[in-house]
């Protein structure tokens, strides 16, 4: 079994209110969890309405599989019209 973690630094365009940000993140996390075997949570910038740091973790049979899952998750988040990915860190655990 292989565990990998991804940290994404996000910026919202245009800037959102805190309530809008939480609603958007909740909707994205629900959709991603439905389609992928991941755990996802906001790990930083909770009080900043224009930014967020997300932590995503997955467990797969191999390193390649876990990286593929996290790449697909990052791609779907980056494809959202109101989200800009400004940083990305992938770590094997």
N, C-alpha and C positions, 0 to 999 in steps of 0.2 A: 504494500500500500504506500502511496505517496501523497503527501500533504503539501500544498502550495498556497501561498497568500499573495494577494494583490492589493496594493494601496493606490487609490486614484485620487488625485487632487482635482477638484472640479470648480469651475466658475460658471455662474448663471448669467445668461445674456438674454434679455435685459435683466438687471438685478431684480430679485424677487423680495417680497416681504418674508419674514420668518415663517409665517403661516403657509404661504404659497410654497416655500422651499420644502417644508416638512411634508406637505401634501404631495408634491412632485416626487420626493425621495421615497415616500411610502408606496406610491403607485409603481415606481420603477422597481423597487425591491420585491414587491408582490409578484410582478410579472416575471422578473428574472428567477425568483425562487421556484416559480411554477414550471419553468422550462429547463432549469439547470439544477444539479445537485450541489448547491452552494449555501454558505452562510454569508450574510451581508449585513453590515451595520455602519452607521456613521461614527467615525472614530476621531473626528476633530472638526474644528470650525463650527461647532453647534450653534453658537450665538451670532455668527456672521451670516446675514441673509443672502449675501452675494457669492458665498463660497461653501464648499463642503469637502471633507475628506472621507472617503469610503474605504472600508476594509472588506475584502472578499476572500473567502477561504473555500477550498474544495479538496476532496479526497478522491483519488482515482487509483487505478491499478498501477499506473506507471507515470513517470515524469512527463512524458510527451502528452499523455491524455490530460493531465491536470493543467498543463500550459495551454493546450488547445481550448479547454473549457474557459479558462480565465481570459484568453485572447478574444474569444467570442463574446464573453460578458463585457469586456472593455469596448469592443466594437459596437455593441448594441447601445451602450451608454453614450459613447461618442457620437452616435448617429442621431441622438435626440436633438431636436432643433433648438432647445433652450439651454443646452449643456455644452460647455467647452472643457475638454480634458487638458489641464495645464501641467500635470505631472503623473508619472506612472512608475511604480516600483514593484517588481515581481521577486518573491523570495521563496526558495524551497525550504521546507521545514522538516 
